[in-house]
């Protein structure tokens, strides 16, 4: 049923009838498999992938790098739990390399995100340093090309003499 998970990941709006036809299964088997995946925590939720650049709303998204000091006997889990409890935080990942946690944050503006980092994230006991990278354009997310048609946005042009 790994193929079922792949299909749901690509398009969670497919009906059980469509999934059954695509996988040569019965609707009942598909329904049971999905219920089992949800019960086991394999499927954690369903959501739409929104291209916020096409919506008339103010939204700033940033990737925050955190260097943290892990707690003895608790590792990174305690600080990750604190970070992910903030409503501004969309995702938290433990990383290898130059920083420990990668945190995706949203706000109404770049200033809102910067203030959140300054007042809430950087003040946590275990946080040693932060680096904020504002996401200016999402070209592809979760395997989906965000601007399918060839649009010309002069804000991204680079001129060389």
C-alpha positions in Angstrom: 0.0 0.0 0.0 3.0 2.3 -0.3 1.6 3.3 -3.7 -1.6 4.4 -1.8 0.5 6.7 0.4 2.2 8.1 -2.7 -1.1 8.9 -4.4 -2.5 10.5 -1.3 0.6 12.6 -0.9 0.4 13.8 -4.5 -3.4 14.5 -4.3 -5.3 14.0 -1.0 -8.6 14.9 -2.7 -8.7 11.6 -4.7 -11.8 9.7 -3.7 -11.6 6.1 -2.4 -13.3 5.1 -5.6 -10.6 6.8 -7.7 -7.9 5.3 -5.6 -9.4 1.8 -5.8 -9.5 2.1 -9.6 -5.9 3.3 -9.8 -4.6 0.6 -7.5 -6.9 -2.2 -8.7 -8.3 -2.6 -5.2 -11.8 -2.5 -3.7 -13.1 0.7 -2.2 -13.5 -1.1 1.1 -9.8 -2.2 1.1 -8.8 1.4 0.4 -11.0 2.8 3.1 -9.6 0.3 5.6 -6.0 1.0 4.7 -6.5 4.7 5.0 -8.2 4.3 8.4 -5.3 2.0 9.5 -2.7 4.6 8.4 -4.5 7.3 10.3 -4.8 5.2 13.4 -1.1 4.2 13.3 -0.1 7.9 12.9 1.3 7.3 9.4 -1.2 9.8 7.9 -0.9 12.9 10.2 -3.3 15.2 8.3 -4.5 16.6 5.0 -4.0 20.1 3.8 -4.1 22.2 0.6 -0.9 23.6 -0.8 -1.6 27.4 -1.2 0.3 29.7 -3.5 0.1 32.8 -1.2 1.6 35.0 -3.8 -1.6 34.7 -5.7 -3.8 35.7 -2.8 -4.4 39.3 -1.8 -3.0 38.9 1.7 0.1 39.9 3.6 2.1 36.9 4.5 5.8 36.5 5.2 7.6 33.2 5.5 11.1 32.6 6.7 13.4 29.7 7.3 15.2 30.1 10.7 18.4 28.3 11.5 18.8 27.6 15.2 22.0 26.5 16.9 20.9 25.1 20.3 22.4 23.5 23.3 20.7 20.1 23.8 19.7 19.2 27.4 21.3 16.2 29.1 19.2 13.0 28.8 16.6 14.9 26.7 18.7 15.8 23.6 17.1 18.2 21.2 13.5 17.0 21.8 12.8 19.5 24.7 13.9 22.6 22.8 12.1 21.3 19.6 9.0 20.9 21.6 9.2 24.5 22.9 9.8 25.9 19.4 7.0 24.0 17.7 4.5 25.1 20.4 4.5 28.7 19.0 1.6 29.3 16.6 3.9 31.2 14.2 5.9 28.0 13.6 4.9 25.8 10.7 7.6 23.2 10.8 10.7 22.2 12.9 13.4 19.8 11.6 16.5 18.4 13.4 19.4 18.9 11.0 22.9 17.8 10.5 25.6 20.4 9.6 26.2 24.0 10.8 23.0 24.4 12.7 20.7 22.1 14.7 17.1 23.0 14.0 15.5 24.4 10.8 12.3 26.2 11.6 9.8 27.5 9.1 7.9 30.5 10.5 5.1 32.7 9.1 3.8 36.2 9.9 1.9 39.1 8.4 5.2 40.9 7.4 8.9 40.5 7.5 9.0 42.7 10.5 6.5 40.5 12.4 8.7 37.5 11.7 11.8 39.4 12.8 10.1 40.5 16.0 9.0 36.9 16.7 12.6 35.6 16.2 14.0 38.4 18.4 11.5 38.2 21.2 10.4 34.6 21.3 12.9 32.3 19.6 16.2 33.9 20.5 15.3 34.3 24.1 14.8 30.5 24.8 17.4 29.2 27.2 18.8 26.5 24.9 19.1 28.8 21.8 22.7 29.8 21.1 22.2 31.6 17.8 19.7 32.2 15.0 19.9 33.0 11.3 16.8 34.2 9.5 16.3 33.6 5.7 13.1 35.2 4.3 11.5 33.2 1.5 10.9 35.6 -1.3 9.6 33.2 -4.0 8.6 29.6 -3.7 9.3 27.9 -7.1 8.4 24.4 -6.0 7.0 23.0 -2.8 6.1 19.4 -1.9 6.8 18.4 -5.5 4.4 21.0 -6.9 5.6 23.8 -9.2 4.1 26.9 -7.7 4.1 29.2 -10.8 3.2 26.7 -13.6 2.8 29.3 -16.3 5.8 31.3 -17.4 5.3 34.6 -15.6 7.8 37.4 -15.9 8.4 39.1 -12.6 10.9 42.0 -13.0 11.6 42.1 -9.3 13.7 39.0 -9.8 15.7 40.3 -12.8 19.5 40.6 -12.4 21.3 43.1 -14.5 25.0 42.8 -15.3 27.1 45.5 -16.9 
